[in-house]
Amino acid sequence: MIDTGSKKSQCNIFHASKMIPYCPVPESNTHPLGGEGGIKCEETDSERSSDEEILGDEALKTLHKRMGKNRKKSKAFNEVAMSTEEMFKKIINKITDLEQAISFNGDTLDELKKNFEDLRKENKCIRKENEKLKLDVQELKIEVSSLKHKAESAAFTADSKSREKNVIIMGRQSKEEIVKVLKTLNSGLNEEDIKVRSIPSKSDMKSFIVTFNNKDTRDKVLLKRKDRGNLNSKNMHLEGVERNIYINEDLPIEVQKLLRKWVKNGLVFCRAGESSKSVMLKNMEHVDQLKQEKTE
């Protein structure tokens, strides 16, 4: 910046914050290097004082401007610093809460793991106890089945024992006729040796149970019946319509069912298993032959 000052045709050049005095070359002086006709710059006290005042005012203004800018920057920095500090505080609080939550969840997870492990061990014990109970139940079933079989066998044996002195006679209508048939088969039989009772039936053909005093007497009667072959009212010396007379052992109900199942039309059948074909038995030799074939 160039400022034209006094009448002496002097100018001051300002560059930035300092001022440089400048003296133009006099018109009469043509010497380029100075000397008598050269360049000569002089600065008076008044000029120096004026320059210092100008310099001080400008520097002060510049300083004030810079200070104002610095204050604005400092204020903005402080605001940013405070905002950053608040943000960091919030972040720290969040991290603290997260750490507490992780710690709580970790404790909860450890507790859940412990509870799960306890439940797993308890379940394992329950399984072992359950397996043991299954074995006990299986053993009890076997024992019950065995006891049932023994009970049935004992009952069957007792039932058979109670029937071993009995015979069943069918084909006559009265007890007197039954006694006469038995005396015909065994002449030495007395009425005191037997007890006769009728079996209730809806059929016209009555049935009677005869109980002997001992098994030997009964067996003799059955043997005589086999020797005589078919019995009827004629060969038993009975009056009335001629009818067949049947004398059989007093069999338990289960045996009677078996007999009715495998005896048909006077023929006896048997089979080796559930899926086997029924075979008619002709005689005892045939039974022995079937036994031999089964073992082979």
C-alpha positions, 0 to 999 in steps of 0.5 A: 500500500502506498501513502503519499505523505508530506510536501517533501514528496516522500512515500511510505510503503506498508508491507504486512505489519511493518512500514518501510520508508521510501524516498523517490529519486529527485528529478535533478539527480541523474546518477544511478548509484548515489553520491552527490546525485545518488539516492538519499533517504532521511527519516525525521522524528515526526515521521518516525512517531507517525509511523509508530502510531500507524503501526501500533493501531494496525497491529492492535486491530490485527491483534484484536481480530486474531484474539476474537477469532481465537476466542471463537475457536476456543469457545467452539473447541470448549463446546466440542470438548464438552460434547465429546466429554459427555459422549464419552461419559455416556459411552462409559456408562453404556460399557459399564451397564453392558459389563454388568449385564454380561456379568449377570448373564454369565452368572445366570448362564453358569447357574443354568449350566449347573441346573442342566447338569444336575437334571442330566445326572438326575435323568440318568439315575431315573433311567437306571432305576427305570431299567431296574424296575423294568427288569423287576417287572419282567421277573415278576411277570415271569414269577406270576406266570409261573405261579399262575401255571403252578396254580392252574396245574395244582387246580387241574391236579386237584380237579383231576384227583377229585375226578379220578374215582368218577365215571360219567354214564349217558343213555339211561333215564334213571339211577336204578338203570345206572346201578344195574348197568354197573352191576352187570359189568362188575358182578361183585359191586354193591350199591354201598360202593357207589354214589350216583347223581344226575347232571342237569342238562337241557338234552333228552339224553340224561347224564349221571356222575358215578363216584366209586369208593376207590379208584381200583373199582372204577378202573375195573368197570372201565376195563370191563366196558372196553372188553364188552365193546359197544354197550346198549340197553339190550346187552345190558339187559334193560327194558325199553327202547334200545339205546347206546350206553356210554361210559367215560372218565370224568375229565376236567373241562379243559380236557373235555374241550381238547377231546371235543376239538380233536375227536370228530365223528369217532375219529381222533386228529392231531397236529404238530403245531399251529401251522401244521396240517391235522393228521388222523390218528389210526392207532398207537403205532401211528402216534409213534411214527408221527413222534419219530418224524417230528424228531427227524 
